[in-house]
Amino acid sequence: MRKIILSTTVLGDGTGDFHHLLGIVKALKSKQSMNGFEFVILVATQWKETISYFEQCLINLGVKFYLSTQKDFKKDFLNDQSLINDLKEAEQIIRISADRGIVDRDDDFKKHFNPDVKVTYIGEHERTSSFSNLPTFSLGLGGEAFGLKLEHINKVNSVEALQVFQENDPLFANDLLTFTQSNNADDLFSNNILIPAYFNKRLPFTRMLELLAINDNLPINKNIIVSLSGEQGDDYFEDLESFTSKDPYFMNSSIKEVTKINGLTKQISSFVVNPNGSRSIYIFDNYKVSDKSYLTMHQQSMFDGVSGDNTLELAISAKSLPYYHSTNAGAKEDTLRSLIKIIKNLDLPEKIKHDFVTYFENLSAWCQRVDRYVIQKDLQEIYEKYKKLDLPKMMEIWPVVADYLIKHYNFYDRLDSIITGKLVNNNEHYFESSNKSMAQLISTYNTSPSATHPVYAPCSLPSSNNSSNSTDASHQLTQT
């Protein structure tokens, strides 16, 4: 069989590099056109504690792999004759995400290469060139990128969602019901909005909750439940308490109280925001739910808090409106700018199109610290705009935008051409021809989004008539 080596280095900022590689290899293995190829995986990780998790993922994937720490990989790999043989036989080496070549930048490895080997680089979102000047096929939506790793993920209803939680994470399911005083799925999702969230920085998380608290069009009789991934929940909670005590927008919102439940320590913490408020925010932290439950949370949700490449792709794939502020926001601005351009060219209702553009255009400033990156006057203007957004309708229409992205900006559809060499390097915008046909999208959607995507949990947010005051899981290893 023809042999291709795919490699990545997992840095200290999360496991997103590994998940970029994992998604690409899964996609390649699923393509009938790739049946004649053998895929060999090389991973060097900075986190020794991730070794066993990565190993299990790669075993489940059914591929040959070599796995070590960054400290030991050279010694481990060079002493493995099987790997040396793979290097000699590989016709391609593809470096993925992190721009640190495990083998292709080291002469001790390169001397074993097939003399005709082709080395290419698939960069993380908007990383459109490599330090080694390799042919580059970057992920992202920007002008020199080749799309996002997207797939169609079906929605699930409330009964299905709770059943998955009960079967795979009974503690999480029981606490959801207990703390929200719910007897069943209908109680839980009729009275609460469950949102998955992952952030590497505290302020974007706080601002997401503020947006949900101040928006006039969200129902004021539904509590907000946030399932927070990562391991900084205590710090996030303390920052949130400090922020709300000084922020007049939050203090005058419909939020009465914020409660954090720690799934590991069982500690419960709470503070009052507005004694006259009508609903609560529950933060479920440190539950380390299974991959199955984590995916199901995205499947039942219509709104996701995300800060990483992979979580953004998951939100779009699951047709959930992303509240997106990248951990490396400055380097990922092209994704937001391009998303805005795409939306402007779609034949959407003008009010909703305007709201989408307003929402995404202001996210970066909304998530910055006052007087450091954004002045108070500008923040006040954003507050007034965000207050009036028709978020329920945006969530309802978003699947149309998501489906368009999946159809026209899907990196997985380019993989065959990258492997075969038919896709040129990023000297021109690959999607130029797609851009010209964007306005044709809605002709495909003559039915309403609710008819196209009929299965939403009851926590889907209908427009409120009251317009005033209206354990092994990848994400637990801080996927970005």
N, C-alpha and C positions, 0 to 999 in steps of 0.2 A: 504493500500500500504506500501511497505517497504520504510523506510525513511533514507535519507542520508543528513547530514549537511556538507556544504562546506563553509569554512571561510577564510578570509584574513584580513590583516591589511595594510592600504595604508599609506606609509611613506611620508616624505617630499621631496623625490627625483623624484616625478612624479606619474602618475596613472597606471604604468605598472603592479603593483600587482593586481589591480582591473581587468585589461584587461586579465591577465592570467586566473583569475577566470572566467571571463565572457566567454572567448573562450572555456574553459573546460566544463562549464555548457551547453553552446550551443551545443557542440559536444555530450554530454551525452543525452540531450533531443532529438537529431536527430536520435539516435540509437534505432532501433526497440527492441533490446535486453534489453533496459533500460525502457521499457514501464511499468514495474511493480514497478518502483521506484518513490518516490516523493523527489524532491531536495529542500532543505531549505538553504537559503543563509544568512550568517552573515558577515557584513562588518563594520569595525571600521576605520575611516579615520582621518588623521592628518589635512587634509584641510577641514575646514567647508564649504568653497565655492564650494566644489565638491559634496556636499550632493544632491542637486537637480538634477545634471547630472546623478549621480549614480542611484538615485531613478528612473529616467525616463528610463534608460537602463534596470533596473531590472523589471520595469513594462512591458516594451516592450517584455522582455524575457518570461513573464508569469509565474514567479516563486514566491513562498512565500519568503519574505526576512525581515531581521531586519538590520537597518542601523543607525549608530550613529557616533559621534566623538570619538577619543581615550580618550578624557578627560571624556566623559559622558557615554561611552558604558556600563560600569559595572552597574551603577545606572539604566540606561534605560533598559538594558536587564534583570537584576534580578527582576525588577518590572513588567515584562511582563509574565503573566501566560501562555500565548500561547507558548512562547519560552521555558519555563520550561517544558511544556508538550512535546514539540518537542525534548528536550534533553533526556527526559525519554524514548521516543519511538525510537530514532535514533539508527540504528544498526551500522552505520559508521559515523565518523567525519573525514573530510579530510581538513587538513590545506594546503593552497595554497600560494606559492611564498614567501611572507615575513615570516621569521621564528619567528613570535611572535604569540603564541597561544592566541586567544581571550578568549576561554573558557577552553581549555584542559589543561592549566597550572595554573588554578585558582581553589582552593579547594571549593570556594563558588559556582562555577558552576559544578565542578566535582561531588559533592555530589548528583546532580540530574541525573547523567548519568545512562543509561541502564548498568547494571553490565557486560553485554557481549559486550559492544560497542568496535569496533575496530577503533583506531585512527592512521591515516597515514599522511605522509607529501609529497606534490608535490612541490619540490623546483624550484625556478627560474633557469635560465640557469646556469648549472654547480654547483649549490648548492646541493651537493650530500650527505649531512648529515644534521640532525637537531640537535639543541641544546638539545633537549629532547630525543635524540637517538630513534626517531620513525622510523618505516619502511619507507624508503624514495625512491621516484620515481622521480628523478630530470629531468627537462627539459634540453636540450642541446645535443651536439654531442660527448662529451667527453666519456672516457672509462667507466664511471659508470653512464652515463645518458641514458635516454630512448627516446630521439628524440625531435624534434621541433613540435610546433603546426602548422601544414601545411594543406593547402587545394588548390585545383586547382582553380585559378582565371583567367578567360579568358581575353585576350587582347581586346582593342577596337581601332577602327580607328580614324583618326583625326576629321572627321565630327561628329561621335558619342561623342567624348570627348568634343568638343566645345559645342555641344548641351546640354550635361549634365551641363557644367559650366553655360551656359546661362539660363537654367531652374532653377537651384538651387542656383547659386551665380552670378547674372547678373552683379554686380559691378566688381567682379573679372574678368569675361569674357570680359566685356567692356574695362577694363584697359589693359588686355592682348593684345587685338586688337589695342588699341590706342597707347600704348607705343612702340609696335613693328611695328607700321605703317602697320598693316595687315587689309585686307578687309574681309577675310573669313578664314575658317579652313585650306584651302590649303596654303594660304599665311603664316598663323601663323606657321604651322608645317613644311612647306618646308624650311623656312628660320631660324627657331629657334629650339632648343632642350629644352624641358620642363622637369625639374627634380624636384621631390619632395625631401625635405631634412629635417631631424630633428637631431639636435645635442645639447647636453647639455654643450659642451665645444667649445670654439671658434677656437682653432688651427686646429682640424680635419676638420671643415668647410672650413677654409682658404686653407688647403692643398688639399681638394677635388677640389676646384676651380683651384688651381695651376695645379693639375694633368690634368684636362680638358683643361687648357690653353696651357700646354707645349707639350702634346702628338702629335707626328708627324702624326699620322694616322687619327685623327679626322678632319672633313672638316673645313677649315678655313673660309668658307663663311656662317657658321651658328652661330647665336648668342646663348648664353646660358641663359635660364631663370630658376631661382631657386625659387620655392615656399617654403619659409622657415617657418616651424612650430615652435611654442614656442613664447616667449615674450622678447627675448634679441637681436632682430635684430639690434638696434642702436649700441649696444656694439660690435656685430659681424662686422658691417660695419666699425666702427672706427678702430678695430683691423686689418681688411682686408686692409684698406687704408694705415695704418702704415706699415704693412707687405710688401705690394707690392712696397712701395717707397724704400725699402732697399733690396729687393730680386731680384738678377740679372736674375733669371730664369723667373720670372713673367714679369719683365720690358722688356725683349727681346721676349716675347711671341706674339701671334697674337691678344691679347686682347687690344683694343684701350681704352675702357672706361668701368667703372663699375657704374651702376645706381641703387639706392634703392628706391622703391616706398612703402610708408607706407599706407596700406589700411584704417587705422583708422584715422590718422591725415591728410592724403593727402600730407604729406611732401615728397619732392623729393630731394634726395642727390646724388651727383655724383663726380667722380674724374677720371682723365686721368691716364692710366697705360703706354701705349706706343702710342705716337702720330702717329706712322706709322702703327698701328695695323689695322686689317681688320674686326673685329667683337667686339661685346659688351657683357657684362654680366649684366643681369637684375635680381635684387633680389626683389621678391614680398614678403613683410613682413607684418604681422599683418592683414591679410585678414580674418582669422577665418572662413574658408570655411566649408561647410557642410560635413558630413561624406560621402555623395554620391560623391561629387566633389573630396574629398581627395582620396577615393578609385579609382576613375576614373583616377586621376593623375598617380597612380601607374600602372593602367591598360594600359595607353598609353605610359608609359616610359619604356626604356630599361636599365636605370641606376638610382639607388636610393641612396641617402645619408642617412645612418641610424646609430644610436648609441644605440638603445635599443633592448631588447629581442623581443618585439612585432613588432617593425618596421622591424627588420631583418626577422622575420617570414613572414611578409606581403610582403617584397621584394621578397623572395624566392617563395612564393605562387603565386605572380604575374609575375614570370619568369623574374624579373629585376635584373641585375647584381648589387649586393650590394657593395657600398663603406662603409665598416663597421669598425667603431672604437667605441667600447662600452664605455659608461660613466664610467663603472667599468672595464676597460680594463684588469687589472691584474687578475681579478677573472674569466674572460671569455676567456682566452687564449686557453683553451682546445677546445673551439668551432672552433677557427681558425685553430689550429693544426690538428684537426680531419677532417675539411673540406679539408685541403691540402692533407691529406692521402687518402681521398675518391677520389679526383680528380686525384691523381697519379695512382690510380688503375683503372680508367676508360679508355676505349678504344677510346680516343679522338685523333684528329690529333696532332702530337707531338709538333708542333710549338705553337698551341693554349694551349695545356696542360702545356707547359713550361711557357707561358705567364700567365696563371691562377695561377700557383704555385708562380711565381715571384711576381705577384700582391698581393696575400694574405700573402705570407711570409714576405713582407716588409711593410704592412700597419701599423702595430703597431709602428715601428721605424719612418715611414714617418710622423706620427701624433704626434711625441714627440718634445719637445723643444730642440734646438741645445745646446750642452754643458751641458745640464742637464741630459738627458737620452740617447742622441745620438750625436756622434761627427760629425763635419762638413764633414770630409772625407767620413764617411759612408753615410751621406745624399747626397753627391755628387754622390756616386755610385748608390744610389737608384734613383736619378734624371735621370741619364743616362739610367737606366733600364726602368723606367716609360715612358720616352720620346719615347722609341722604342716599347712599348707594342702595339699590334694590337687590340686596344680597340673596334673598330667596329666589328671585327670578334669575339671577346670575348663576346660581347653583343648578337651577333647572335647565338652563340653556347650555351650560358649560359642556355637557357631553357632545354637543354638535361640534364645538371647537376641538375637543379632545379627539373625536373620531377623525376630523380633518387632519390633525397632526399625525395620528397613527397611520393614516393612508398616505400622506404626502411627505412627511418628515421623519420617516422611520429608518433608523440606521440599519436595522436588521435586513431591510430590503436591499441594502447596498453591499452586504457581506460577500455575496457570490462574486460580484464584480471586483471587489478588493482582492479577493483570493486569486481570481483568474487574471488580474492585471488589466481588466477592461476599463476600470474606473481610474481616471487620471488623478494625479496629485491635486491638491486644493489650490490650483492657480486661478480658478474661477468658481463662482458660486454655483454649486451643483443644482440648486433648487430654482434657478432662474426660470426655467420652463414651467415649473409648478406655480411660481408666483403669478405668472400671467393667467393662470386658470383658477385662481382662488375664488373669484366671484361666482364660479359655477357650482360651488359646493351645495348651497341650500336647495338647488333644484333636486338634489338627491334626497333631501329631507322635507318632503311635502307633508309628512305627518309631524305632530308635535313631538318634542323631545320625550315627553312622558309616555308617548305611544311607542317611540323608538326604543326607549329604555324603561320598560314598564315596571321593573322590580326594584323599588326603592324601599328602604326601611321607613317606618312611620316617622323617624326623626328627620325625614326630608322636610324642608321648611316652607310651608305654604305661605303666600303673602298674607301678612296680618291685616285684618280690617282696622285694627287700631294702629295708626301710623305714628302715634306719639309714644315716646318712651319705649317706643317699641324695643426557657432555660438554655436553649441552644439557639435561640433566635438570632438571626443576622443583625437585627436592629438593636439588640442588646449589646452587640459589640460595636456600637456607634457607627453604623453604616452611614456614609456621606455621599 
